[in-house]
Amino acid sequence: MRWLRRKRVLLLLFIGFTVLIFINSAWLSLFYPIYYKEEIRQHANNNNLDPFIVAAIIKVETNYKSGAESRKGALGIMQIMPDTAEWVISKAKLPDTTLEDIRNETETNIRIGTWYLGSLSEQFEGNPIAMIAAYNAGPTNVKNWLKSGRWDGRLETAQNIPFGETRHYVQRVSHYYKQYVKIYDEF
């Protein structure tokens, strides 16, 4: 009889924890939504990127608000600088794409932004933290930090990133990335 009671208690505890975990994930997704999932998934896959990293970058850059333009002139949902956009248009052979498209068309902005991230990933041999830093500070700065030994390209040593804005950017993108991975089973 005692054994049966223990078994029921254990079963109820298991069910309770399962429900709690499900509710917790559903609840957290309200605070960490991902918009434009299909566009992010498609273009991340086309450029061999983790879509959760792309989503985290978008979250930090604009919180998924399309059509944005920063004080420095960065365009669209992924905040792409015009010079970078024109370089990507040339390298990716997208002659019909304009800066206006990049500013106002979310899908085009994600396509250009993920192509650029893919290029950065190649430059930094697949190191996602260095790629994220380069997206913010530019690849030349990050290459100089790595070459000089000022920073080793790891999240654990992000406090050594010389630019405070980039240091904070890497930490924020990494935070959102971890939350997305924890909350969403797949992309």
Buried (B, 14 or more C-beta within 10 A) or exposed (E): EEEEEEEEEEEEEEEEEEEEEEEEEEEBBEEBBBBBEEBBBBBBEEBEBBBBBBBBBBBBBBEBEBEBBEEEEBBBBBBBBBEBBBBBBEEBEBEEBBBEBBBBBBBBBBBBBBBBBBBBBEBBEEBBBBBBBBBBBBBEBBBBBBEEEEBBBEBEEBEBBEBEEBBBBBBBBBEBBEBBBEBBEEB
